[in-house]
Amino acid sequence: MARQNYVFTSESVSEGHPDKVCDRISDAVLDAFLNEDPLARVACETFATTDRVVIGGEVGLTDQDKLRDYMGRIDGIARECIRDIGYEQDKFHHATCEVTNLLHEQSAHIAQGVVASGNRDEGAGDQGIMFGFATRETPELMPAPIHYAHTILRRLAEVRKDGTEPTLRPDAKSQISVRYRDGKPVGVTSIVLSTQHADETQSSEDIRAIVEPYVREVLPEGWIGADTEWWVNPTGKFVIGGPDGDAGLTGRKIIVDTYGGAAPHGGGAFSGKDPTKVDRSAAYVARYLAKNVVASGLAEKCTIQLSYAIGVAKPLSIYCDTHGTGDAHDSAIEKAIGKVIDLTPRGIREHLQLNRPIYQRTAAYGHFGRAPEADGGFSWERTDLAEALLKEV
C-alpha cells in the first residue's frame, strides 16, 4: 500500500535560467519553421554561455531548397527570445551577444523511416518510452509540488516584467517541499527560492522581503505555517546570472518540464523537436490520456506509458497504472485507450493538432498543467476524451 503521510519536494526554474533560455530559443526556431511549413522536421539544440549562443541541429522541409532562405532569420529569432526574457547584462545582452547558426538539413537515413511512402504510414521519429501522469491534487490535475514551484516563478516573472519589482532579474529557481497527510497535500515544510537581482547591496533578507508576499499569494491558504522554513538566496548575492553565470543547454530540465519527479520520465527532452518526434508528441498524448482518465472519474491518479520504435507507426505497448485508485481494472483502461484514439505519430499529431507554431510558450513553467488555448496551444490539456473512455471501459 502506498504511503499516506510524507514530504515530497519538486523544483522549477525560471525562463531566465540558462537551460530555459536555450529551450526557448530552440522552440522559437521550431515555431518559425512550422509557421512556414507545417510539415517541417526540426531537431534544434541551443547552447548558451557568456556573450555567446550556438544553435545547431537538423531541419527537413517540404521544399528543402527553401532552407537557405530561412537561415537568415535565426539570428533575429534568438535575439528576440533573449530580449523578451529580459537579458541586458554586460556579458549577456540580446543586442551584442554572438549568435552562431549551425543548423543543417535532416539526415536522409532518419527521414526514410519517418516520412510516409507507398503503403507505409509515417513512422516514429525515434525509439523510446514516454510517460503521462495526472492526479487530483490540484484543479489542473497536476502534482502539487511542481505545480506551485512553477506558479511562484511565473508570478515573479510577471512582476519583474511589468515593473512592479524592478530589482529582480531573469534567472531564478524555486523548490517546494509539500507535506502529505492521508495521501493529500496539506502544507509546505520548506520554501527555497534563489533569484537574480540587480543591486549588489541587497541582502538575502532584502530579497525575501520582496518575494515573500508573492509566494504567499500563490500558495493555498494555510499552507505556510510558523514552522515553514524559508531559504531565500541562501548563498547571499546573486547578481551574475543567466548564461553569463552558468552555461545553458536545450533539454536539461526534463523533470522540471514534466511532473517534478512525482511520476516516471522516459528520458527524452521536448524543446526544439517537431511533433513527429515521439519524445515530445507521445509524452503529450500520454499526459492527455492520463488526465482524461482522472477527469472521467475512473481514477484519482493515473500513469500512462507508451513505447515506440523508430520508423514504426503503431505503439509497441500501452500501459496504465491507477495506483490502486481506479474504478476499473487497469487492463480495461488500456484496452479502452486503444479504441478511442489513434496513437500512431500521425494520429497523435492530427488529434492534438500539433503541426502549429505553439511550442515557444511551452519552454518555461512546465509543459503540463496549463490551460488549453484557442489557437491549439496546450491541446493535450483538454479533457474531451473522458466520455469516450467511460463508454469503452
VENTAFEN-V738793 format. One record per pair of residues at least 24 apart in sequence whose C-alpha atoms are under 8 Angstrom apart, sorted by the first residue. I is the first residue (numbers start at 1). GAP is how many residues later the second one is. Records with the same first field share a line. If there is no record, write none. Layout:
I = GAP, GAP
This chain:
3 = 180
4 = 176, 177, 178, 179, 180
5 = 174, 175, 176, 177, 178
6 = 173, 174, 175
7 = 170, 171, 172, 173, 182
8 = 137, 169, 170, 171, 172
9 = 136, 137, 166, 167, 168, 169, 251
10 = 135, 136, 139, 165, 166, 167, 250, 251
11 = 134, 135, 138, 139, 162, 163, 164, 165, 245, 249
12 = 134, 137, 138, 141, 161, 162, 163, 244, 248, 353
13 = 137, 140, 158, 159, 160, 161, 243, 351, 352
14 = 139, 140, 143, 156, 157, 158, 159, 350, 351
15 = 70, 155, 156, 348, 349, 350
16 = 69, 70, 71, 154, 155, 156, 226
17 = 153, 154, 155, 156, 224, 225, 226, 231
18 = 30, 153, 224, 225, 228, 229, 230, 231
19 = 228, 229, 230, 231, 232, 233, 234
20 = 228, 229, 230, 233, 343, 344
21 = 27, 60, 61, 64, 227
22 = 24, 25, 26, 226, 227, 228
23 = 226, 227, 228, 248, 249, 340, 341
24 = 57, 247, 336, 337, 339, 340
25 = 52, 53, 56, 335
26 = 29, 224, 245, 246
27 = 244, 245, 246, 332, 333, 336
28 = 49, 50, 53, 244, 331, 332
29 = 45, 48, 49, 243
30 = 242, 243, 244, 327, 329
31 = 325, 326, 327, 328, 329
32 = 325
34 = 321, 322, 323
35 = 321, 322
37 = 24, 25
38 = 317, 318
39 = 316
40 = 234
41 = 65, 232, 233, 235
42 = 64, 230, 231, 232
43 = 229, 230, 231
44 = 59, 227, 228, 229
45 = 204, 205, 227
46 = 203, 204
47 = 200, 201, 202, 203
48 = 195, 199, 200, 201
49 = 194, 195, 196, 197, 198, 199
50 = 41, 42, 193, 194, 195, 197
51 = 40, 41, 42, 45, 46, 47, 192, 193
52 = 40, 45, 46, 47, 48
53 = 44, 45, 46, 47
54 = 45, 46, 47, 48
55 = 44, 45, 46, 47, 48
56 = 45, 46, 47, 48
57 = 45, 46, 47
58 = 45, 46, 47, 48, 49
59 = 44, 45, 46, 47
60 = 45, 46
64 = 41
67 = 38
71 = 30
74 = 27
75 = 24, 25, 26
85 = 85
86 = 75, 83, 84
87 = 83
91 = 153
92 = 150, 151, 152
112 = 199
113 = 197, 198, 199
114 = 162, 196, 197
121 = 192
122 = 189, 190, 191, 223, 224
123 = 187, 188, 189, 190, 191, 221, 222
124 = 152, 153, 154, 184, 185, 186, 187, 188, 189, 220, 221
125 = 151, 152, 153, 185, 186
126 = 151, 152, 153, 182, 183, 184, 185
127 = 180, 181, 182, 183
128 = 138, 140, 150, 151, 179, 180, 181
129 = 137, 138, 150, 176, 177, 178, 179
130 = 135, 136, 137, 138, 148, 149, 152, 153, 156, 175, 176, 177
131 = 132, 133, 134, 135, 152, 155, 156, 172, 173, 174, 175
132 = 131, 151, 152, 153, 154, 155, 156, 157, 158, 171, 172, 173
133 = 126, 130, 153, 154, 157, 158, 168, 169, 170, 171
134 = 153, 156, 157, 160, 167, 168, 169
135 = 156, 159, 165, 166, 167
136 = 158, 164, 165
137 = 47, 48
140 = 229, 230
141 = 150, 153, 228
142 = 117, 226, 227
143 = 116, 117, 119
144 = 34, 41
145 = 31, 32, 33, 115
146 = 30, 110, 113, 114
147 = 222
148 = 28, 70, 71
149 = 25, 26, 27
150 = 24, 215, 216
151 = 67, 214
152 = 62, 63, 66
153 = 212
154 = 211
155 = 59, 63
156 = 55, 58
165 = 45
167 = 30, 31, 32
168 = 27, 28, 29, 30
169 = 26, 27, 28, 29
170 = 25, 26, 71, 72
171 = 24, 25, 70, 71
172 = 24
186 = 37
187 = 35, 36, 37, 38
188 = 35, 36, 37, 40
189 = 35, 38, 39, 40
190 = 38, 39, 40, 41
191 = 37, 38, 39, 40, 41
192 = 38, 39, 40
193 = 38, 39, 40
194 = 38, 39, 40, 44
195 = 37, 38, 43
196 = 42, 43, 44, 45
197 = 40, 41, 42
198 = 41
199 = 40
200 = 37, 38, 39
202 = 35
203 = 33, 34
204 = 28, 29, 30, 32, 33
205 = 27
207 = 25, 26
208 = 24
256 = 109, 110
257 = 107, 108, 109, 110, 111
258 = 108, 109, 110
259 = 109
263 = 40
271 = 88, 92
274 = 81
275 = 70, 74, 79, 80
276 = 69, 70, 73
278 = 30, 67
281 = 64, 67, 68, 73
282 = 24, 61, 63, 66
284 = 96
285 = 63, 67, 95
287 = 81, 93, 94
288 = 92, 93, 94, 95
289 = 48, 96
291 = 90, 92
292 = 90, 91, 92, 93, 94, 97
293 = 93, 96
295 = 88, 91
296 = 90, 91, 93, 94
297 = 30
298 = 28, 29, 30, 92
299 = 26, 27, 28, 29
300 = 25, 26
301 = 24, 25
313 = 31, 32
314 = 29, 30, 31
315 = 28, 29
328 = 65
332 = 61
333 = 56, 60
335 = 58
336 = 53, 56, 57
337 = 52
339 = 53
340 = 45, 48, 49, 52
352 = 24, 27, 28
353 = 26
